[in-house]
């Protein structure tokens, strides 16, 4: 079972105001409820516009995890076909570190809580 809220996620067009601060909402569409569901808020500086890029990056996280998992599978397949052994400093190690940072176990592809 997935430890994160299933994607896809998107930056909602709604800015949320709390305690005199402004936040971008990151949401997903809940098919069962037939409505958007806010899953996270990212700080937004109305003077500088900072925060939107952060919100977009966070919203892309489920898609990025899927892309890394697929890339890892394909690279591992190609390496095994060519008899290449990953030495711990190659592309697979970089992908594994990124997935681990996101809480994804490489052996199973499952996320850790």
Buried (B, 14 or more C-beta within 10 A) or exposed (E): EEEBBEBEBBBBEEEBEEEEEBBBBBBBEEEEEEEBBEBBBBEBEEEEEEBEEBBBEBBBBBEBBEEBBEEBEEBBEEBEEEEEEBEEEBEBEEBBEBBEEBEBEBEEEEBEE
